[in-house]
Amino acid sequence: MLSNWVILFRLLLAAALSGVVGFEREFHGRAAGFRTHILLCMGSTLIMLTSIHIFEVYSASAPCDPARIAAGVITGIGFLGAGAIMRSRGSVRGLTTASSLWVMTGVGLAVGSGMYFGATITTFLTIVALMVFGRLEHTMIRKDWYKTLAIEMKEGTDYLKAVKALVAEYEGEITDFDIERAKEGDLVTLRIGVKLRDKRQVEALLQDAGRIEGVRSASWAID
């Protein structure tokens, strides 16, 4: 039988391992961040512990499969992953976060079953993939840079043409746009998806966008 100390240790370890990955996602401004990863991993650990408990209690009187509930968890995690993925007109965002949630589910099940080494190594490799390989993607693989330009302006004013002309000067492309109205006042925020060819254009384009006449502020939104 699993002791209370073993149960406590496994739940705390799941929280610690998932917290590391969740912190990296939170640091980069993703919707599914620190708390989401911890809750997901601890929940899957508890479900694995429950499966083991059911097997230990009822295996003598009835056939039990301790992996059956865990298999349902892996299948059911899809709805959380789908919630983390956002599709705009020109690109798809959130695939990496959805993948990290799925991996953390596996880590939670591994910790719950007592496979500590595999859970720890998987967490370490996940961090390497998110932090190190992410930088390699931008420096060695990716040629295009996708950013969202947030421009604050007065409602009823059309600055989209000016922004289009500015992006064209940088040989960029507008992928999508959206308008968000403020709860109070006459200000609106125009969010424009931009694809650029060179990372060095990011800051220069932002400065030029802020100089457009009538624009209150311009910034890069967190994707």
Summary of the structure (lengths in Angstrom):
residues: 223
radius of gyration: 23.1
end to end distance: 46.6
largest distance: 78.3
contacts: 682
relative contact order: 0.12
helix: 58%
strand: 17%
